[in-house]
Amino acid sequence: MKPTIYDIAKAAGVSTATVSKVLNNSGRISEKTKIKIREIMEDLRYQPNVLASAMKGKGTFQIALLIPDVENPVYAQYLKHIENRGQEQGFSVVMCCTDDNPDKEARHISLMRNKQVDGFIIASQFKNEELLKELLEDKVPIVLFAHEKQDILVDSVTVDDCFGGVIATEHLISLGHKRIGIVAEDTVSSHERIRGYKFALQKAELPYDEKFIQIGGTKMEDAEHAAGKLFSSANRATAIFGTNDLMAFGVMRAARKHQIAVPQELSIIGFDNTPMCSIVSPELTSVAMPVSDLGKKAMDLIIHKIEGNDDIKQRILLLPHLVVRDSTSAI
């Protein structure tokens, strides 16, 4: 027979109200009592009925994380830090992949709302803006992660993508590169990183040439194909900025197929600084996002919203930094 809240209270020598407060992380309970109750829950393998709690108007302590592409390793990093912070605060995370598809976005949202999740962290670009507005009107706690929407008043935690584009391009310029290409996916973040690239070129008084920009799909194969187009130019780029690591890996693969040596003949830089950067050969120079801080702040903010502390919308912007490895060198 499954243990109940009454069994926990009896074993701990406290009231059921005290156990409930520990479960809901509310009220003034001493740390000693909290630890004792949690140890008894673990010993008895107690599992609270979150659905019953939701039906009574209480939280389920579950948060849905929507991502656009399960194949991109940066989202595994996001999940790790968001989930770690959630566990510290007593929340679990349910991950949903949208594939940047508005219909899948709607299905995931509907399913998660039926499961009574307490809120949504949306790392997907979320193309279904009407649905997003509807959720905000319904006072559903939402935090956009790693991107923001300027025209919609919604909480967000993101990195300064434009600044990241600047420092990536300035690094290549400092190595003597003047013909710098870009391989990018068609996202808001990538376009901001391209904006930073253009600013860095202008600052260095280098010409901007559209032929060095390839914007396409989100897969590594798309980046490989785009890089091939840049290689076919008679006056080809001596360096390429992939606006995320997956794009940069695609460029590396294309360089191998075209027998172009990296970094001797072509410097390559990525963005995200995923663990794969230290595994590929040569190791990839990349712009690192403060992934741990992003995850913690996103989780703290969504819990703040769930607890209904205020209606003020926050846009939290963190700065990236450059991690230099072996894929870039002086021309």
C-alpha positions in Angstrom: 0.0 0.0 0.0 1.4 3.4 -1.0 2.3 5.7 1.9 0.2 8.8 2.4 0.9 12.3 3.8 -0.6 11.0 7.1 2.0 8.2 7.3 4.8 10.8 6.8 3.3 13.1 9.5 3.0 10.2 11.9 6.6 9.0 11.4 8.0 12.5 11.7 5.9 13.4 14.7 4.4 16.5 13.0 1.1 17.6 11.7 0.0 16.9 8.1 -0.1 20.7 7.6 3.7 20.8 8.3 4.3 18.0 5.8 2.2 19.9 3.3 4.2 23.0 3.8 7.4 21.1 3.1 5.9 19.6 0.0 4.8 23.0 -1.2 8.0 24.7 -0.1 6.0 27.3 1.9 5.6 28.5 5.4 8.2 28.8 8.1 9.6 25.4 8.8 13.0 24.8 10.4 15.7 23.3 8.2 16.1 20.4 10.7 12.4 19.6 10.4 12.5 19.9 6.5 15.5 17.5 6.3 13.8 15.0 8.7 10.5 15.0 6.7 12.3 14.6 3.4 14.4 11.7 4.7 11.2 9.9 5.8 9.6 10.6 2.4 12.7 9.0 0.7 12.8 6.0 3.1 9.1 5.3 2.5 9.4 6.1 -1.2 6.6 8.6 -0.9 5.4 10.2 -4.2 2.9 13.1 -4.0 -0.1 13.0 -6.3 0.6 16.0 -8.4 -2.5 15.7 -10.5 -4.7 15.7 -7.3 -2.8 18.7 -6.1 -3.4 20.5 -9.4 -7.2 19.7 -9.2 -7.3 21.3 -5.8 -5.7 24.5 -7.2 -2.2 23.7 -6.0 0.9 23.5 -8.2 2.2 20.3 -9.8 5.8 21.5 -9.4 6.4 20.7 -13.1 7.7 23.1 -15.8 7.6 22.5 -19.5 10.8 23.3 -21.5 10.2 23.8 -25.2 13.2 23.4 -27.5 13.3 23.6 -31.3 15.9 21.0 -32.2 16.9 18.0 -30.1 19.9 17.3 -32.4 21.6 20.6 -31.4 23.9 19.8 -28.4 23.4 23.2 -26.9 19.9 22.3 -25.8 21.2 19.4 -23.8 23.3 21.9 -22.0 20.3 24.2 -21.4 18.3 21.2 -20.0 21.1 20.2 -17.7 21.3 23.6 -15.9 17.6 24.4 -16.0 16.8 21.0 -14.5 19.6 21.2 -11.9 18.2 24.5 -10.7 14.7 23.2 -10.8 15.6 20.2 -8.6 17.2 22.6 -6.0 13.8 24.4 -5.9 11.6 21.3 -5.9 10.5 21.4 -9.5 10.9 18.9 -12.3 11.3 19.7 -16.0 9.4 18.1 -19.0 11.2 18.7 -22.3 9.3 19.0 -25.5 10.8 19.4 -29.0 8.9 21.6 -31.4 11.1 21.3 -34.6 10.2 25.0 -35.1 6.8 23.8 -36.2 3.8 26.0 -35.1 1.4 22.9 -35.1 3.8 21.0 -32.9 4.1 24.0 -30.6 0.3 24.1 -30.3 0.1 20.3 -29.6 2.8 20.5 -26.9 1.2 23.5 -25.2 -2.2 21.8 -25.2 -0.8 18.5 -23.8 1.3 20.3 -21.1 -1.7 22.5 -20.1 -3.8 19.3 -19.7 -1.1 17.9 -17.5 -1.4 21.1 -15.4 2.3 22.1 -15.6 2.9 25.3 -13.6 4.7 27.2 -16.4 6.7 27.2 -19.6 10.3 28.0 -20.4 10.4 28.4 -24.2 13.8 28.0 -25.8 12.1 27.5 -29.2 11.7 30.5 -31.4 8.0 29.9 -31.0 6.5 30.8 -34.3 2.9 30.5 -33.1 2.7 34.1 -31.8 -1.1 34.1 -31.5 -0.9 31.2 -29.2 1.8 32.9 -27.2 -0.3 36.0 -26.8 -3.3 33.8 -25.7 -1.2 32.2 -23.0 -0.1 35.6 -21.7 -3.7 36.8 -21.6 -4.5 33.7 -19.6 -1.8 34.6 -17.1 0.2 31.4 -17.8 3.8 31.9 -16.4 6.1 32.0 -19.4 9.8 32.8 -19.7 11.5 33.0 -23.1 15.0 31.5 -23.0 18.0 32.3 -25.2 15.8 34.6 -27.3 13.3 37.4 -26.9 10.4 39.0 -28.8 10.7 42.7 -28.9 7.0 43.3 -30.0 5.5 41.1 -27.2 5.7 42.0 -23.5 7.0 38.7 -22.0 9.7 37.7 -19.6 13.0 36.6 -21.1 16.5 35.4 -20.2 18.9 35.6 -23.1 22.5 36.4 -24.2 23.7 39.4 -26.1 23.9 37.8 -29.5 25.0 41.0 -31.3 27.9 41.4 -28.9 28.8 37.7 -29.5 28.9 38.4 -33.2 31.2 41.3 -32.6 33.7 39.4 -30.5 33.7 36.5 -32.9 34.4 38.7 -35.9 36.9 40.9 -34.1 38.9 37.8 -33.2 39.2 36.8 -36.9 40.1 40.3 -37.9 42.8 40.4 -35.2 44.3 37.3 -36.9 44.6 39.3 -40.2 41.4 37.9 -41.9 39.6 40.3 -44.2 37.4 38.0 -46.2 35.2 36.5 -43.5 32.2 34.4 -44.4 29.1 33.5 -42.4 27.1 30.3 -42.3 23.9 30.8 -40.4 20.4 29.4 -39.7 17.4 31.6 -40.3 16.7 32.6 -36.6 16.4 35.8 -34.6 19.6 34.9 -32.7 21.6 34.3 -35.9 20.5 37.5 -37.4 21.6 39.4 -34.3 25.0 37.6 -34.5 25.2 38.7 -38.2 24.4 42.3 -37.1 27.4 42.1 -34.7 29.5 40.7 -37.6 28.6 43.7 -39.8 29.3 46.2 -36.9 32.8 44.7 -36.4 33.6 44.9 -40.1 32.5 48.5 -40.2 34.5 49.3 -37.1 37.6 47.8 -38.8 36.8 49.7 -42.0 36.5 46.4 -43.9 34.0 46.1 -46.8 30.8 44.1 -46.3 30.0 41.7 -49.1 26.6 39.8 -49.3 28.3 36.9 -51.2 30.1 35.9 -48.0 26.8 35.4 -46.2 24.9 32.0 -46.4 21.7 31.7 -44.5 19.8 28.4 -44.6 18.6 25.4 -42.6 19.3 24.3 -39.1 21.0 21.0 -39.7 24.7 20.3 -40.0 24.1 19.1 -43.6 22.6 22.5 -44.4 25.8 24.2 -43.1 28.0 21.8 -45.0 26.1 22.7 -48.2 26.3 26.4 -47.5 30.0 26.2 -46.9 30.5 24.5 -50.2 28.9 27.5 -51.9 31.4 29.8 -50.2 34.3 27.5 -51.2 33.3 27.7 -54.9 34.0 31.5 -55.0 37.2 32.4 -56.8 38.1 34.9 -54.1 36.9 32.7 -51.3 36.7 33.5 -47.6 39.8 32.8 -45.4 37.7 32.5 -42.3 34.1 31.5 -41.6 31.9 32.3 -38.6 29.3 29.6 -38.0 26.5 31.3 -36.0 26.2 28.2 -33.8 28.5 25.3 -33.2 26.4 23.0 -35.3 26.9 25.4 -38.3 30.6 25.5 -37.6 30.8 21.7 -37.5 29.1 21.6 -40.9 31.7 24.0 -42.2 34.5 21.8 -40.8 33.1 18.7 -42.6 32.8 20.6 -45.8 36.4 21.8 -45.5 37.6 18.2 -45.1 35.6 17.1 -48.2 37.2 20.0 -50.2 40.7 19.2 -48.8 41.0 22.6 -47.2 43.2 22.5 -44.1 41.9 24.0 -40.9 43.2 26.4 -39.6 46.2 26.7 -42.1 43.9 27.6 -45.1 40.7 28.3 -43.3 39.9 29.6 -39.8 36.5 28.5 -38.3 34.7 29.9 -35.3 31.4 28.8 -33.8 28.9 30.0 -31.2 27.6 28.3 -28.0 30.8 26.5 -26.9 29.2 23.1 -26.5 31.2 20.2 -25.2 31.7 19.0 -28.8 34.1 21.9 -29.4 36.8 20.1 -27.4 36.1 16.7 -29.1 36.4 17.7 -32.8 39.7 18.0 -34.5 41.0 20.7 -34.6 39.2 21.8 -31.4 36.7 24.6 -32.3 37.1 28.2 -31.2 33.7 29.4 -30.1 31.8 32.1 -28.4 30.7 30.8 -25.0 27.3 31.6 -23.5 27.1 31.6 -19.7 24.8 28.5 -19.9 24.8 27.8 -16.2 23.8 31.4 -15.3 21.2 31.4 -18.1 19.6 28.2 -16.8 19.6 29.4 -13.2 18.1 32.8 -13.9 15.4 31.3 -16.2 14.3 28.8 -13.5 14.4 31.4 -10.8 12.4 33.8 -12.9 9.7 31.2 -13.9 9.3 30.2 -10.2 9.0 33.9 -9.3 6.2 34.1 -11.8 4.5 30.9 -10.7 4.5 32.2 -7.1 2.7 35.3 -8.4 5.1 37.7 -6.7 4.6 40.5 -9.3 3.4 41.3 -12.8 6.5 43.2 -13.8 8.1 41.8 -17.0 11.8 41.3 -17.0 14.3 41.1 -19.9 17.5 39.6 -18.5 20.5 40.0 -20.8 23.9 38.2 -20.2 27.2 38.7 -22.0 29.1 35.9 -23.8 32.8 35.5 -24.0 35.3 34.1 -26.4 37.1 30.7 -26.0 40.0 30.4 -28.3 41.1 26.9 -29.4 42.9 25.4 -32.5 40.4 26.1 -35.4 41.5 29.7 -35.8 45.0 31.1 -36.7 46.7 34.1 -38.2 46.5 34.3 -42.0 
